[in-house]
């Protein structure tokens, strides 16, 4: 596993240069500048993770291991990079939730926290509602956040051992493609979790190394997600 504290900013492969430039203009100079402020000019920075069971910390159900899930690990790594920052990571995730359910409570459960950054990670469960309904729900949350000038980071799903990661027509890959498309369309940051899990499998390594059960990552899997997050924070 790479040293996450040393990860440089790398262009996510699914974003074009124009999209990346616009995304950096919206997120890195504003959000990262908040992280870099010192006392007495700093303030509490709220990162809200609006998601499902994975960021909630479910490992082998019903075991919840929040401190080894990516929101907590991301919090630790941001504090290593920005030791003077006051960072508050708020997890509003609900196990088994899909994006429609998340969109229904987005204003009351997410934006009420005065978020400085919101992460969305629903594609794993959105296979149950289909691409069309998922697009509507994701778009509603993105547009609501952008209407409040809140930056976003969209996550493709983590792996599911029942999915065929080599098949572009597999629903998990299709929903990952939808998230990538939305990131490009709305010019927001992409955290391509599934690409890293797929690369692991393509290298001939078993997915079980990254999973605590068929659809929940273990600590190593969550670290891969954090590695993708940190590409946006040089």
N, C-alpha and C positions, 0 to 999 in steps of 0.2 A: 504494500500500500504506500503511495507516495506521501511525502511530508506536505501536508496541506498548507502549512504556513509559508511555504516557499513557492506555491503555485503562481505563475505569472498570468497576466491577462492574455487569453487566447481567444481568437475569433471563433465563436460557435460555427461549425461547418455548415449548418443549415440556414444561416443568415447571410445575405448578400452584404457587400461593403456599404451600400447606401443605407440599408436598414440598420446595420450595426452602428454607423455613424450617428444616425438619428436617435437610436436607442441610447448610446453613450451620452449624447447631448442631453437626454431627458433624465437619465438615472445617475451616471457616475459623477458629473460635476455637481449635481444638486444633493443627491443622497450621500455620496461619499464625502462631500464637503462638510455635511453635518457630522459625519463620523470623525472627521479630522479636527473639529473644533476643540479648544481647550477651555477649562474653567478660567474665568467666569462667563465665557461667551457660549458655552455649550448648554444643551438641554437634553432631556430624556428623548431618545429616538425609539419609536414604536414600530417594530416589524410584526406584522400579523400574518400567520400561516392559516389560511382558510382551506381546509382540505378534508381528507377522509382518514381511514385507520392508519395508514403508513406514517404520516407526520404526527398523528396522535400518539404513536409509540407502540402500537400493537405488534408484537413479535409472534410467538406461538400462542394463538388465541386460547384463553383469555388473558394471557400475560401482557402487561403494558410496561414497557421499559423506556419511559420518556427520556431518560438521560443518555440513552444510546441511539435516539432517533435524530434525524437530520436537523430539526429546529434547534435542539439543544447543542448539537455539535457545531452548527453554523454560528450560534451565539458565542461559543468558546473561541472559534477561529477568528471571528470578527474582533473579539476583544484582544486576541493576540496581535492582530494587525493594527488595531486602533485602541491602544491602551488607555487613552484619555477620554474615550467616548462613554456616555451613559446609554447603554443599549438595553432595551426591553423587548424580548421575543415573546409574543402572545400567540398561543396555539388555540385556534377556535375550531379545530378539527373534530369531526364526529365519525366514528366508525361506521362503515357501510354506506356512507352518504354519497350521492352523486351530485353532479353540477346543478341540476334543477333544484334540488333541495338546498344546496349551498347558495344559489342565487336568491332563493326565497328569504333567506335570513342575512343576506349580505349587508344591508344597510344597518340592521339592528345589532348584528354580532361582530361585524368587521369595522365598518366605517365609524361606528360609535367610539372606537378606541383611538380615534385621531391618528390613524396609521400614517407613517412616513414611507412605508413600503408594504405591499401586499404580495404574498405568494399564493398561486392557485395550482392545485395538483389533484385533478379529479378523473383523469382519463382511465385509470385502472378500473373504476366502478362505472364509468359512463358507457361501457360496452353493453350494459343492461338497458340503456335508453336509446342507443343508436346515435349515429353521427349528426343527423338533422337536429334532434332535440338538444344534443350536447352543444352544437354550434350556437344555437339560440341562447342557451343558458350562459355559456362562457362569454359570449358577446355582451350579454346584459351586464355581467359583473365587470367586464373590462370597461365598458362605456360608463358605467356608474362611477367607477374609480377615476377614470380619466376626467369625468365631469367635475370631480372634486380635486383634480390635479394631484392625484396620488399615484406614484409610479408602481408598476407591477412587474413581477417575474412569473412567467408561465412555465410549468414543469410538464414534460412528457412523463408517462408513467414509469414506475420501476417495473421490474420483470415479474412475470407470472409463469411458473414452470409448466402450466397447462397450455400456454400459448406457443405457437410456432414462430419464433423470432426471425426465422429465415424466409418466411412467407409474407410478402408485402400486403397480401389480402387478409392476413390474420387480423381480427378486430383490434387487438392491442396495437399493432403497427398502424392500422388505419386511424385510430384515435390519436396516436402519437403524431401522425402526419397532420391531423386537424389542428393540434396544438401548435405545431411549427408554422402552419399556414396562418393561424390567428396572430402569432407573434409577429410575423412579417406584415400582415395586413394592418395591425394596430400599432406597429413600430414599438414594441415592448420587448423586454429581455426574455430570452429563452434559456432555460436550464434543461438540457437534453439528457435526462436521466436514462431513458431507454437506449439511447445510442451507446452509452458506456456499458450497460449490461449486455447489449448485443455484441459489442466488441469483445467482451470477456468470453462470451459463448463462441464467437468466431475464432478466437484464439485456441479453441479446443479445451477450455476449462469448464468444469461443470457449474451450472447456475446454483447448485446447492451450496457452493462456497459463499454465496452472497444472500442466501435466503434462510429465514428461520422457519417458514412454512411456505407452501406453494405460492402465496401471493403477498407475503410480507418479507421485507429485507431483514437481514441481521445487521449487526454493527458494521461489518465490512461493506454491506450494500448501502447503508446510510452514508458511510464515508465517501462512497463514489458520488452520491448526490451532492454532498458538500463540496467535493472537489470541483464539480461543475458550477456550483454557486460561486466559488471563489475566483473563477475565471473573470468575473465581472468586477472584482475588487482588487486592483493591482497593489 
